[in-house]
C-alpha cells in the first residue's frame, strides 16, 4: 500500500496527490449542457466527492466502481461539505503497486478474536439439532466468506468483517434479553441471531467495492438465508417442523416491517427481540459512522442525513473534555 495521508485527516485547502478507490462515477450535464464527470472517491477512512470538468474522456469510458485512480487537486468546501477540485485524474496502472482491497474499510475489532467468540457461541448452544445446523452452515469456506463480508453496502457496518461484528453485537443483545426474560427460547433466538444476515455473503460483492450482486438484487439476503437454512435442515434427520418454522420466522421477520422488506412481521417474542436487537446494532453503528463522515467543518453537526431523516449532533460538552484532560494528567 502506498504511504499517503488518510482522507479523514484532510482539511480545506489541503493538497491531494492520492491513489483512491472509485465508489461512484457518473457522467452528468450542467444546466448549460456541458458534460462533467461526477465521482465519489474513497480510502479506508472516508469518501469525498470530486467533480472532473475536463480531460475525463478516457476515465468516463473505462472507469468503473471499484477501480483505483490517481488524483491530484485541492480540498475545497462546497455547501458545507468537503470535495476535491481536481487538476488531474487517471486510472492506476499495474506497476503502481496498489490494489482495490487496499482502500476498503475494515472493522476495528480483531478478526481472530471475533472468530473465536462466534465459534464459542455455537459451542454454547444446548439444542443438539440447532448446534448441528449451525455447524453445517458455517463450514470453513462459507464461514470465511461470512467473516470477510460487510453487513451493508453503505449504511451500517459497511466494512470488511462488518457482518461478523454486527452479528456478534446482536448475539450479545439477545443474550441480555434472555437474562431479562428467561421465558425466551435462548437457543432459538441465538441461532436466529447468528443466521439472520448470513445471506449477505451472496447478496453483496466485496472484492473491489461494496455492491449488490445480481442474485442479491433479484432475491435478497432474507430469502437467500432462508433457502440455505432449509436446504441444510433437509440433511438432518427428524428436525422438528415446529422448530424449523420458528427459526425461519426469525429470519423472515428480522427487519420488522413489510415496508422494510420483511416478508412477515415478528409474531413471536423471540422474533420481536431479534428485530429490535438488529435495529439497535445497525442504527447505533450507522449514526456513529454518519457523524464521523458527515460532520460539517467547524461544527458539531452533520449535514442532513436522509436515511436518518435528520441532521446529527456530535457530543462534546466542555465538562466532558475537562474530565478527560484531568484523567490524562493523573493516569
Secondary structure, 3 states (H helix, E strand, C coil): CCCCCCHHHCCCCCEEEEEEEEEEEEEEECCCCCEEEEEEEECCCCEEEEEECCCCHHHHHHCCCCCEEEEEEEEEEECCEEEEEEEEEEECCHHHCCCHHHHCCECCCCHHHHHHHHHHHHHCCCCHHHHHHHHHHCCHHHHHHHHHCCCCCCCCCCCECHHHHHHHHHHHHHHHHHHHCCCCCHHHHHHHHHHCCCCHHHHEECCCCCEECHHHHHCCHHHHHHHHHHHHHCCCCCCCHHHHHHHHHHHHHCCCCHHHCCCCCCCCHHHHHHHHHHHHHHHHHHHHHHHHHHECCCCCEECCECCCCECCECCCCHHHHHHHHHHHHHC
